[in-house]
Amino acid sequence: MTKVAIWFYIFAFLLYFISFLGAFSIGLYILLPTIFVLLIGIAVNLGLYKIHKYNVVPMITSIVICGIPYPLWQFLIHNVDDYYIFYPFMFFG
């Protein structure tokens, strides 16, 4: 499970980096899948997608994860400045 979660984290970082590169055009829209992939990686790391007798836990987890990124994304793009969203990359530029 840990190897799978690492790939989700790597993919989320790559999406975040691509979002930084396109920050002034479509970069803020790429933040939505970045948040989604990061939350899926956290769920995999916590073991919420293990094989269960009933698939209720993975289904509820997926529904919750699908509901979180959009409000969080709306908050980020409307209330937080781009400088703070992409703060880790400000040391390179």
N, CA, C and O atoms as a GROMACS GRO file, in nm:
protein
  372
    1MET      N    1   0.081  -0.121   0.000
    1MET     CA    2   0.000   0.000   0.000
    1MET      C    3   0.085   0.127   0.000
    1MET      O    4   0.047   0.227  -0.061
    2THR      N    5   0.198   0.123   0.067
    2THR     CA    6   0.281   0.243   0.077
    2THR      C    7   0.339   0.282  -0.058
    2THR      O    8   0.350   0.400  -0.090
    3LYS      N    9   0.376   0.182  -0.140
    3LYS     CA   10   0.429   0.213  -0.272
    3LYS      C   11   0.324   0.281  -0.358
    3LYS      O   12   0.356   0.371  -0.436
    4VAL      N   13   0.200   0.237  -0.347
    4VAL     CA   14   0.092   0.300  -0.424
    4VAL      C   15   0.070   0.443  -0.377
    4VAL      O   16   0.053   0.533  -0.459
    5ALA      N   17   0.072   0.465  -0.246
    5ALA     CA   18   0.050   0.600  -0.191
    5ALA      C   19   0.162   0.694  -0.234
    5ALA      O   20   0.136   0.812  -0.260
    6ILE      N   21   0.283   0.645  -0.241
    6ILE     CA   22   0.395   0.730  -0.284
    6ILE      C   23   0.372   0.780  -0.425
    6ILE      O   24   0.402   0.896  -0.455
    7TRP      N   25   0.320   0.696  -0.513
    7TRP     CA   26   0.294   0.739  -0.651
    7TRP      C   27   0.184   0.846  -0.656
    7TRP      O   28   0.190   0.937  -0.738
    8PHE      N   29   0.085   0.835  -0.567
    8PHE     CA   30  -0.017   0.941  -0.560
    8PHE      C   31   0.046   1.073  -0.515
    8PHE      O   32   0.013   1.178  -0.569
    9TYR      N   33   0.136   1.067  -0.418
    9TYR     CA   34   0.202   1.189  -0.371
    9TYR      C   35   0.292   1.250  -0.478
    9TYR      O   36   0.295   1.372  -0.495
   10ILE      N   37   0.363   1.166  -0.549
   10ILE     CA   38   0.448   1.216  -0.658
   10ILE      C   39   0.364   1.281  -0.766
   10ILE      O   40   0.397   1.388  -0.817
   11PHE      N   41   0.253   1.215  -0.801
   11PHE     CA   42   0.166   1.271  -0.904
   11PHE      C   43   0.102   1.402  -0.857
   11PHE      O   44   0.088   1.495  -0.936
   12ALA      N   45   0.066   1.412  -0.730
   12ALA     CA   46   0.010   1.536  -0.676
   12ALA      C   47   0.114   1.648  -0.680
   12ALA      O   48   0.082   1.762  -0.713
   13PHE      N   49   0.239   1.615  -0.646
   13PHE     CA   50   0.345   1.716  -0.654
   13PHE      C   51   0.367   1.762  -0.797
   13PHE      O   52   0.385   1.882  -0.821
   14LEU      N   53   0.366   1.669  -0.893
   14LEU     CA   54   0.382   1.707  -1.033
   14LEU      C   55   0.268   1.797  -1.080
   14LEU      O   56   0.290   1.894  -1.151
   15LEU      N   57   0.146   1.764  -1.039
   15LEU     CA   58   0.033   1.850  -1.075
   15LEU      C   59   0.046   1.988  -1.010
   15LEU      O   60   0.011   2.090  -1.071
   16TYR      N   61   0.096   1.992  -0.887
   16TYR     CA   62   0.117   2.119  -0.818
   16TYR      C   63   0.224   2.202  -0.890
   16TYR      O   64   0.209   2.323  -0.905
   17PHE      N   65   0.330   2.136  -0.934
   17PHE     CA   66   0.435   2.206  -1.008
   17PHE      C   67   0.384   2.257  -1.142
   17PHE      O   68   0.415   2.370  -1.181
   18ILE      N   69   0.306   2.176  -1.212
   18ILE     CA   70   0.246   2.220  -1.339
   18ILE      C   71   0.150   2.336  -1.314
   18ILE      O   72   0.142   2.429  -1.393
   19SER      N   73   0.078   2.330  -1.202
   19SER     CA   74  -0.011   2.439  -1.164
   19SER      C   75   0.068   2.567  -1.140
   19SER      O   76   0.022   2.676  -1.176
   20PHE      N   77   0.185   2.556  -1.078
   20PHE     CA   78   0.270   2.673  -1.056
   20PHE      C   79   0.319   2.731  -1.188
   20PHE      O   80   0.321   2.852  -1.205
   21LEU      N   81   0.358   2.644  -1.281
   21LEU     CA   82   0.408   2.693  -1.410
   21LEU      C   83   0.299   2.766  -1.489
   21LEU      O   84   0.328   2.860  -1.563
   22GLY      N   85   0.176   2.723  -1.474
   22GLY     CA   86   0.065   2.788  -1.545
   22GLY      C   87  -0.017   2.877  -1.454
   22GLY      O   88  -0.137   2.893  -1.478
   23ALA      N   89   0.044   2.934  -1.351
   23ALA     CA   90  -0.030   3.007  -1.248
   23ALA      C   91  -0.109   3.125  -1.303
   23ALA      O   92  -0.213   3.160  -1.248
   24PHE      N   93  -0.062   3.186  -1.407
   24PHE     CA   94  -0.130   3.305  -1.456
   24PHE      C   95  -0.232   3.275  -1.565
   24PHE      O   96  -0.300   3.366  -1.612
   25SER      N   97  -0.244   3.150  -1.607
   25SER     CA   98  -0.346   3.117  -1.706
   25SER      C   99  -0.440   3.010  -1.651
   25SER      O  100  -0.550   3.043  -1.607
   26ILE      N  101  -0.400   2.884  -1.653
   26ILE     CA  102  -0.490   2.778  -1.606
   26ILE      C  103  -0.440   2.711  -1.480
   26ILE      O  104  -0.495   2.609  -1.438
   27GLY      N  105  -0.339   2.765  -1.418
   27GLY     CA  106  -0.277   2.702  -1.303
   27GLY      C  107  -0.370   2.682  -1.185
   27GLY      O  108  -0.361   2.580  -1.116
   28LEU      N  109  -0.458   2.777  -1.162
   28LEU     CA  110  -0.549   2.763  -1.049
   28LEU      C  111  -0.652   2.653  -1.073
   28LEU      O  112  -0.705   2.596  -0.977
   29TYR      N  113  -0.682   2.623  -1.199
   29TYR     CA  114  -0.776   2.515  -1.228
   29TYR      C  115  -0.711   2.379  -1.209
   29TYR      O  116  -0.780   2.280  -1.183
   30ILE      N  117  -0.581   2.371  -1.221
   30ILE     CA  118  -0.510   2.244  -1.202
   30ILE      C  119  -0.496   2.212  -1.054
   30ILE      O  120  -0.464   2.099  -1.018
   31LEU      N  121  -0.521   2.308  -0.967
   31LEU     CA  122  -0.517   2.282  -0.824
   31LEU      C  123  -0.626   2.185  -0.780
   31LEU      O  124  -0.607   2.110  -0.685
   32LEU      N  125  -0.739   2.185  -0.849
   32LEU     CA  126  -0.850   2.096  -0.813
   32LEU      C  127  -0.810   1.949  -0.822
   32LEU      O  128  -0.828   1.876  -0.725
   33PRO      N  129  -0.756   1.901  -0.935
   33PRO     CA  130  -0.712   1.761  -0.936
   33PRO      C  131  -0.593   1.735  -0.844
   33PRO      O  132  -0.575   1.622  -0.798
   34THR      N  133  -0.512   1.837  -0.818
   34THR     CA  134  -0.401   1.819  -0.724
   34THR      C  135  -0.453   1.785  -0.586
   34THR      O  136  -0.403   1.693  -0.522
   35ILE      N  137  -0.552   1.858  -0.539
   35ILE     CA  138  -0.610   1.832  -0.408
   35ILE      C  139  -0.676   1.695  -0.406
   35ILE      O  140  -0.663   1.621  -0.309
   36PHE      N  141  -0.746   1.660  -0.514
   36PHE     CA  142  -0.813   1.531  -0.522
   36PHE      C  143  -0.712   1.416  -0.515
   36PHE      O  144  -0.733   1.322  -0.439
   37VAL      N  145  -0.605   1.422  -0.592
   37VAL     CA  146  -0.504   1.316  -0.592
   37VAL      C  147  -0.435   1.308  -0.457
   37VAL      O  148  -0.405   1.199  -0.409
   38LEU      N  149  -0.409   1.421  -0.394
   38LEU     CA  150  -0.346   1.421  -0.263
   38LEU      C  151  -0.435   1.354  -0.159
   38LEU      O  152  -0.386   1.277  -0.076
   39LEU      N  153  -0.565   1.382  -0.162
   39LEU     CA  154  -0.656   1.318  -0.068
   39LEU      C  155  -0.670   1.168  -0.092
   39LEU      O  156  -0.681   1.091   0.003
   40ILE      N  157  -0.668   1.126  -0.218
   40ILE     CA  158  -0.671   0.983  -0.248
   40ILE      C  159  -0.545   0.916  -0.194
   40ILE      O  160  -0.552   0.807  -0.139
   41GLY      N  161  -0.429   0.981  -0.210
   41GLY     CA  162  -0.304   0.927  -0.156
   41GLY      C  163  -0.308   0.914  -0.005
   41GLY      O  164  -0.260   0.815   0.050
   42ILE      N  165  -0.366   1.013   0.062
   42ILE     CA  166  -0.379   1.006   0.208
   42ILE      C  167  -0.471   0.891   0.248
   42ILE      O  168  -0.442   0.818   0.343
   43ALA      N  169  -0.582   0.874   0.176
   43ALA     CA  170  -0.675   0.764   0.206
   43ALA      C  171  -0.609   0.628   0.184
   43ALA      O  172  -0.630   0.535   0.263
   44VAL      N  173  -0.530   0.615   0.078
   44VAL     CA  174  -0.459   0.489   0.054
   44VAL      C  175  -0.356   0.466   0.163
   44VAL      O  176  -0.339   0.353   0.209
   45ASN      N  177  -0.288   0.570   0.204
   45ASN     CA  178  -0.187   0.558   0.308
   45ASN      C  179  -0.249   0.520   0.443
   45ASN      O  180  -0.187   0.448   0.521
   46LEU      N  181  -0.370   0.567   0.471
   46LEU     CA  182  -0.438   0.534   0.595
   46LEU      C  183  -0.503   0.396   0.591
   46LEU      O  184  -0.553   0.347   0.692
   47GLY      N  185  -0.501   0.333   0.474
   47GLY     CA  186  -0.558   0.199   0.461
   47GLY      C  187  -0.708   0.196   0.445
   47GLY      O  188  -0.771   0.094   0.475
   48LEU      N  189  -0.767   0.303   0.397
   48LEU     CA  190  -0.912   0.306   0.379
   48LEU      C  191  -0.958   0.232   0.254
   48LEU      O  192  -1.078   0.211   0.236
   49TYR      N  193  -0.866   0.194   0.168
   49TYR     CA  194  -0.902   0.122   0.046
   49TYR      C  195  -0.856  -0.023   0.050
   49TYR      O  196  -0.830  -0.083  -0.054
   50LYS      N  197  -0.848  -0.081   0.168
   50LYS     CA  198  -0.817  -0.222   0.178
   50LYS      C  199  -0.940  -0.304   0.136
   50LYS      O  200  -1.052  -0.253   0.132
   51ILE      N  201  -0.916  -0.429   0.105
   51ILE     CA  202  -1.027  -0.516   0.065
   51ILE      C  203  -1.108  -0.551   0.190
   51ILE      O  204  -1.057  -0.612   0.284
   52HIS      N  205  -1.234  -0.514   0.189
   52HIS     CA  206  -1.324  -0.540   0.300
   52HIS      C  207  -1.428  -0.642   0.255
   52HIS      O  208  -1.447  -0.666   0.136
   53LYS      N  209  -1.495  -0.700   0.353
   53LYS     CA  210  -1.604  -0.791   0.319
   53LYS      C  211  -1.715  -0.714   0.248
   53LYS      O  212  -1.774  -0.762   0.151
   54TYR      N  213  -1.743  -0.596   0.299
   54TYR     CA  214  -1.839  -0.507   0.235
   54TYR      C  215  -1.764  -0.384   0.188
   54TYR      O  216  -1.670  -0.339   0.254
   55ASN      N  217  -1.804  -0.329   0.079
   55ASN     CA  218  -1.734  -0.215   0.020
   55ASN      C  219  -1.789  -0.081   0.068
   55ASN      O  220  -1.778   0.019  -0.003
   56VAL      N  221  -1.847  -0.078   0.185
   56VAL     CA  222  -1.908   0.046   0.234
   56VAL      C  223  -1.800   0.150   0.268
   56VAL      O  224  -1.815   0.267   0.233
   57VAL      N  225  -1.694   0.109   0.335
   57VAL     CA  226  -1.590   0.204   0.376
   57VAL      C  227  -1.522   0.270   0.256
   57VAL      O  228  -1.510   0.392   0.253
   58PRO      N  229  -1.477   0.192   0.154
   58PRO     CA  230  -1.419   0.261   0.037
   58PRO      C  231  -1.519   0.350  -0.037
   58PRO      O  232  -1.481   0.455  -0.089
   59MET      N  233  -1.646   0.310  -0.041
   59MET     CA  234  -1.745   0.392  -0.112
   59MET      C  235  -1.770   0.523  -0.037
   59MET      O  236  -1.775   0.630  -0.099
   60ILE      N  237  -1.786   0.517   0.095
   60ILE     CA  238  -1.808   0.639   0.173
   60ILE      C  239  -1.685   0.729   0.168
   60ILE      O  240  -1.697   0.851   0.156
   61THR      N  241  -1.567   0.668   0.177
   61THR     CA  242  -1.443   0.745   0.166
   61THR      C  243  -1.434   0.816   0.032
   61THR      O  244  -1.396   0.933   0.026
   62SER      N  245  -1.469   0.748  -0.075
   62SER     CA  246  -1.464   0.809  -0.209
   62SER      C  247  -1.563   0.923  -0.221
   62SER      O  248  -1.531   1.026  -0.281
   63ILE      N  249  -1.682   0.907  -0.166
   63ILE     CA  250  -1.782   1.014  -0.173
   63ILE      C  251  -1.734   1.136  -0.095
   63ILE      O  252  -1.750   1.249  -0.141
   64VAL      N  253  -1.678   1.114   0.023
   64VAL     CA  254  -1.627   1.226   0.103
   64VAL      C  255  -1.511   1.295   0.032
   64VAL      O  256  -1.504   1.418   0.029
   65ILE      N  257  -1.420   1.215  -0.024
   65ILE     CA  258  -1.306   1.274  -0.095
   65ILE      C  259  -1.351   1.352  -0.217
   65ILE      O  260  -1.290   1.453  -0.251
   66CYS      N  261  -1.455   1.308  -0.284
   66CYS     CA  262  -1.505   1.383  -0.400
   66CYS      C  263  -1.572   1.513  -0.358
   66CYS      O  264  -1.579   1.607  -0.437
   67GLY      N  265  -1.623   1.519  -0.235
   67GLY     CA  266  -1.690   1.640  -0.189
   67GLY      C  267  -1.598   1.745  -0.131
   67GLY      O  268  -1.638   1.862  -0.122
   68ILE      N  269  -1.478   1.709  -0.091
   68ILE     CA  270  -1.387   1.803  -0.025
   68ILE      C  271  -1.312   1.895  -0.121
   68ILE      O  272  -1.304   2.014  -0.093
   69PRO      N  273  -1.255   1.846  -0.233
   69PRO     CA  274  -1.168   1.933  -0.313
   69PRO      C  275  -1.234   2.058  -0.368
   69PRO      O  276  -1.170   2.164  -0.370
   70TYR      N  277  -1.358   2.050  -0.414
   70TYR     CA  278  -1.418   2.168  -0.478
   70TYR      C  279  -1.437   2.284  -0.381
   70TYR      O  280  -1.398   2.396  -0.415
   71PRO      N  281  -1.495   2.264  -0.262
   71PRO     CA  282  -1.503   2.380  -0.170
   71PRO      C  283  -1.367   2.431  -0.126
   71PRO      O  284  -1.348   2.552  -0.111
   72LEU      N  285  -1.272   2.341  -0.105
   72LEU     CA  286  -1.137   2.384  -0.069
   72LEU      C  287  -1.073   2.463  -0.182
   72LEU      O  288  -1.007   2.564  -0.157
   73TRP      N  289  -1.092   2.419  -0.305
   73TRP     CA  290  -1.040   2.490  -0.422
   73TRP      C  291  -1.105   2.627  -0.434
   73TRP      O  292  -1.037   2.726  -0.460
   74GLN      N  293  -1.238   2.634  -0.414
   74GLN     CA  294  -1.308   2.763  -0.420
   74GLN      C  295  -1.252   2.859  -0.315
   74GLN      O  296  -1.231   2.977  -0.343
   75PHE      N  297  -1.228   2.808  -0.194
   75PHE     CA  298  -1.171   2.892  -0.090
   75PHE      C  299  -1.033   2.942  -0.130
   75PHE      O  300  -1.002   3.060  -0.112
   76LEU      N  301  -0.949   2.854  -0.185
   76LEU     CA  302  -0.813   2.892  -0.222
   76LEU      C  303  -0.810   2.998  -0.330
   76LEU      O  304  -0.737   3.096  -0.319
   77ILE      N  305  -0.890   2.980  -0.436
   77ILE     CA  306  -0.879   3.075  -0.547
   77ILE      C  307  -0.948   3.208  -0.519
   77ILE      O  308  -0.916   3.308  -0.583
   78HIS      N  309  -1.043   3.210  -0.426
   78HIS     CA  310  -1.114   3.336  -0.400
   78HIS      C  311  -1.061   3.412  -0.279
   78HIS      O  312  -1.074   3.535  -0.273
   79ASN      N  313  -1.001   3.344  -0.182
   79ASN     CA  314  -0.963   3.410  -0.059
   79ASN      C  315  -0.813   3.411  -0.030
   79ASN      O  316  -0.768   3.486   0.058
   80VAL      N  317  -0.736   3.332  -0.101
   80VAL     CA  318  -0.593   3.323  -0.074
   80VAL      C  319  -0.517   3.374  -0.197
   80VAL      O  320  -0.550   3.338  -0.310
   81ASP      N  321  -0.418   3.457  -0.173
   81ASP     CA  322  -0.338   3.513  -0.283
   81ASP      C  323  -0.251   3.404  -0.345
   81ASP      O  324  -0.210   3.310  -0.277
   82ASP      N  325  -0.221   3.418  -0.474
   82ASP     CA  326  -0.137   3.322  -0.544
   82ASP      C  327   0.001   3.311  -0.482
   82ASP      O  328   0.064   3.205  -0.486
   83TYR      N  329   0.048   3.418  -0.424
   83TYR     CA  330   0.180   3.416  -0.360
   83TYR      C  331   0.185   3.310  -0.250
   83TYR      O  332   0.285   3.239  -0.236
   84TYR      N  333   0.077   3.299  -0.173
   84TYR     CA  334   0.075   3.203  -0.063
   84TYR      C  335   0.039   3.062  -0.111
   84TYR      O  336   0.083   2.965  -0.050
   85ILE      N  337  -0.038   3.050  -0.216
   85ILE     CA  338  -0.070   2.918  -0.271
   85ILE      C  339   0.056   2.850  -0.323
   85ILE      O  340   0.076   2.731  -0.301
   86PHE      N  341   0.139   2.926  -0.392
   86PHE     CA  342   0.262   2.871  -0.450
   86PHE      C  343   0.386   2.914  -0.372
   86PHE      O  344   0.493   2.932  -0.430
   87TYR      N  345   0.372   2.932  -0.241
   87TYR     CA  346   0.480   2.982  -0.157
   87TYR      C  347   0.608   2.896  -0.163
   87TYR      O  348   0.717   2.952  -0.164
   88PRO      N  349   0.599   2.762  -0.166
   88PRO     CA  350   0.724   2.684  -0.171
   88PRO      C  351   0.811   2.714  -0.293
   88PRO      O  352   0.933   2.697  -0.288
   89PHE      N  353   0.751   2.757  -0.401
   89PHE     CA  354   0.828   2.785  -0.523
   89PHE      C  355   0.882   2.927  -0.527
   89PHE      O  356   0.959   2.960  -0.618
   90MET      N  357   0.845   3.012  -0.433
   90MET     CA  358   0.893   3.150  -0.434
   90MET      C  359   1.041   3.160  -0.401
   90MET      O  360   1.104   3.262  -0.428
   91PHE      N  361   1.096   3.055  -0.341
   91PHE     CA  362   1.239   3.057  -0.308
   91PHE      C  363   1.326   3.037  -0.433
   91PHE      O  364   1.445   3.067  -0.430
   92PHE      N  365   1.267   2.986  -0.541
   92PHE     CA  366   1.342   2.960  -0.664
   92PHE      C  367   1.336   3.075  -0.762
   92PHE      O  368   1.411   3.076  -0.859
   93GLY      N  369   1.251   3.172  -0.740
   93GLY     CA  370   1.235   3.275  -0.840
   93GLY      C  371   1.266   3.410  -0.799
   93GLY      O  372   1.256   3.504  -0.878
   0.00000   0.00000   0.00000
